[in-house]
Amino acid sequence: MHFMPDTEDEDSAAETFWPEGYKQVIREKVPASVRAELSKEKPFVEVYERLYKNRFSDHEQFLEKLADMVAVGAENGADDAFDDIVHSFLKELPLPSIRAYAYYAWPAPVTPEIAAELKSSVIAEYSKDNIYVYAYGVGYTKTFPNFDDYIRFVADLVATGARKGANDVVENVYRSFLKGAPIMPVRRHPRRLKVW
């Protein structure tokens, strides 16, 4: 039997992750926004009574669970947008286009106010990130007249991704309602590791 040294501590110390402060905006604002919208309307009472009463102690807990799921969808959508951006960096491609959905289902969890706060957070974090600064200098100076326009575009991509991810969860919940099926769980993506 060969002795294998345990390098887990050294490996962990060498790992660096992308900044994720923008997720705090999503975690604080999106569930609250969805809960506020749902509490005004008191929706899904019949659906709750018919399909989900045995899983949730009351209608309010059911709506809170939905709001939390939508927030996780927003986080995952933002992560997916960042993955598309980094893919563009690695392949030396133009940044992706902002592809918003033509229609968003109710409740619209990423309001314009939340999107503005999310964009501000992304700009604050990623305008200092050496990889984003470097990528602008070597690949995007001809596309964007200045760094501020470039980083604002990155923030727009992320906010659109968050909006799309949240909407995807809302649509999946509606599909479960229509089918009379259990609501599919939503799980957060793992932290995004810098791989270079």
Secondary structure, DSSP 8 states (H G I E B T S, - for coil): -------HHHHHHH--B---THHHHHHHHHHHHHHHHHHHH---HHHIIIIITTTSSSHHHHHHHHHHHHHHHHHHHHHHHHHHHHHHHHHT---------S---SS--S-HHHHHHHHHHHHHHHTS-HHHHHHIIIIITTTSSSHHHHHHHHHHHHHHHHHHHHHHHHHHHHHHHHHT------------B---
